[in-house]
């Protein structure tokens, strides 16, 4: 009897798996994707400037049904040893409803190889069209992922 149940269990679960969509297809949310990282070109041009910087290419998609006058998140940047090295703000400015936006941010003083992970720490500013503050919308409906060697999440 147990063997029969174990045999049927994968078949029972299969329909729910077939209907799953990717994180980016989920309606009603905001997505942040760490799409690419590279050391700042200035680092290689003039080593005397210090340790250089890491450029982050971040893609955001607004599927909330709301336009935003401003959307900005504070992130925690951890080094490869797990120590927090900074709390910069990623400010995307205005986000149109249903639109994807790409932005480049520079993290000065640290090459990309020294960054272990980045975590969305808090909402720095979130205002829907008309100026109304909506921090819960910008955090509770947020998903994050990374296409790079640097972990990126909530």
C-alpha positions as CSV (number, residue, x, y, z in Angstrom):
1,X,0.0,0.0,0.0
2,X,2.7,2.5,0.9
3,X,4.7,1.5,-2.2
4,X,1.7,2.2,-4.3
5,X,1.2,5.6,-2.7
6,X,4.8,6.5,-3.2
7,X,4.5,5.6,-6.8
8,X,1.4,7.7,-7.3
9,X,2.7,10.8,-5.4
10,X,4.9,12.2,-8.2
11,X,1.9,11.9,-10.6
12,X,-0.4,13.7,-8.1
13,X,2.1,16.6,-7.8
14,X,2.9,16.9,-11.5
15,X,-0.2,19.0,-12.5
16,X,0.7,21.7,-9.9
17,X,4.3,21.8,-11.2
18,X,3.2,22.1,-14.9
19,X,1.2,25.3,-14.0
20,X,4.1,27.1,-12.3
21,X,5.5,30.3,-13.8
22,X,8.8,31.9,-13.5
23,X,9.3,34.6,-10.8
24,X,9.3,37.3,-13.5
25,X,5.9,36.2,-14.7
26,X,4.2,36.6,-11.4
27,X,1.5,39.4,-11.7
28,X,1.3,42.2,-9.2
29,X,4.9,42.6,-8.2
30,X,8.2,44.3,-8.5
31,X,11.3,42.4,-9.5
32,X,15.0,43.4,-9.1
33,X,17.5,41.4,-11.0
34,X,21.3,41.7,-10.5
35,X,21.9,41.2,-14.2
36,X,25.7,41.9,-14.6
37,X,28.7,43.1,-12.6
38,X,32.0,44.4,-13.8
39,X,34.9,46.3,-12.3
40,X,34.7,50.0,-13.1
41,X,36.8,51.0,-16.2
42,X,38.3,53.7,-14.1
43,X,40.0,51.1,-11.9
44,X,42.1,49.8,-14.8
45,X,42.9,53.3,-16.1
46,X,44.3,54.7,-12.9
47,X,45.3,52.2,-10.1
48,X,46.4,55.2,-8.0
49,X,42.7,56.0,-7.4
50,X,42.5,53.2,-4.9
51,X,40.8,49.8,-5.0
52,X,38.4,50.7,-7.8
53,X,34.7,50.1,-7.9
54,X,32.2,47.5,-8.9
55,X,29.5,48.4,-11.5
56,X,26.2,46.7,-11.0
57,X,23.7,46.4,-13.8
58,X,20.2,46.0,-12.2
59,X,17.0,45.3,-14.1
60,X,13.7,46.1,-12.5
61,X,10.2,45.2,-13.7
62,X,7.1,46.9,-12.5
63,X,4.1,44.6,-12.7
64,X,2.1,46.2,-9.9
65,X,-0.4,48.0,-12.0
66,X,0.8,51.2,-10.4
67,X,3.2,53.9,-11.8
68,X,5.8,55.1,-9.3
69,X,7.1,58.7,-9.1
70,X,10.1,57.2,-7.3
71,X,11.3,53.8,-6.2
72,X,14.6,53.3,-4.3
73,X,15.9,50.5,-2.1
74,X,18.7,50.5,0.4
75,X,20.9,47.4,0.0
76,X,23.5,45.8,2.3
77,X,26.7,44.9,0.6
78,X,28.6,42.0,2.2
79,X,32.2,41.1,1.4
80,X,33.2,37.5,0.7
81,X,33.8,37.0,4.4
82,X,30.2,37.9,5.3
83,X,31.0,41.4,6.7
84,X,28.7,44.3,5.8
85,X,30.8,46.8,3.9
86,X,28.2,49.4,2.9
87,X,24.5,50.4,2.8
88,X,24.1,52.2,-0.5
89,X,20.7,53.2,-2.1
90,X,19.7,51.9,-5.5
91,X,17.5,54.7,-6.8
92,X,15.5,53.9,-10.0
93,X,13.6,57.2,-10.1
94,X,10.2,56.9,-11.8
95,X,8.9,53.4,-12.8
96,X,6.2,53.1,-15.4
97,X,3.6,50.5,-14.9
98,X,4.2,47.4,-16.9
99,X,7.7,48.5,-17.9
100,X,11.2,47.1,-17.4
101,X,14.0,49.5,-16.6
102,X,17.8,49.0,-16.6
103,X,20.1,51.0,-14.4
104,X,23.8,50.9,-13.6
105,X,25.1,51.6,-10.1
106,X,28.7,52.0,-9.0
107,X,29.9,50.7,-5.6
108,X,33.1,52.6,-5.0
109,X,36.1,51.3,-3.1
110,X,35.5,47.6,-3.7
111,X,36.2,45.4,-6.8
112,X,33.4,43.0,-7.7
113,X,35.5,40.0,-6.7
114,X,35.4,41.2,-3.1
115,X,31.6,41.3,-2.9
116,X,30.0,38.1,-1.7
117,X,26.3,39.0,-1.6
118,X,23.9,41.9,-1.7
119,X,20.7,42.0,0.3
120,X,17.7,44.3,-0.1
121,X,17.7,45.9,3.4
122,X,14.8,48.3,3.3
123,X,12.8,50.7,1.1
124,X,14.6,54.1,0.9
125,X,11.8,55.8,-1.0
126,X,8.6,54.5,-2.6
127,X,6.0,56.9,-4.0
128,X,3.2,56.0,-6.4
129,X,2.1,58.5,-9.1
130,X,0.8,61.6,-7.3
131,X,3.4,61.5,-4.6
132,X,1.6,59.1,-2.1
133,X,4.1,57.1,-0.1
134,X,3.8,53.3,-0.5
135,X,6.7,51.6,1.1
136,X,4.7,48.4,1.7
137,X,4.0,48.1,-2.0
138,X,7.8,48.4,-2.7
139,X,8.8,45.8,-0.2
140,X,6.0,43.3,0.3
141,X,5.6,42.7,-3.4
142,X,9.4,42.5,-4.2
143,X,11.3,39.6,-5.6
144,X,15.0,39.5,-6.3
145,X,17.5,37.3,-8.1
146,X,21.0,37.3,-9.5
147,X,22.4,36.2,-12.9
148,X,25.9,36.8,-11.5
149,X,28.3,35.1,-9.1
150,X,27.2,37.6,-6.5
151,X,24.2,36.4,-4.5
152,X,21.3,39.0,-4.5
153,X,18.1,38.6,-2.5
154,X,15.7,39.9,0.2
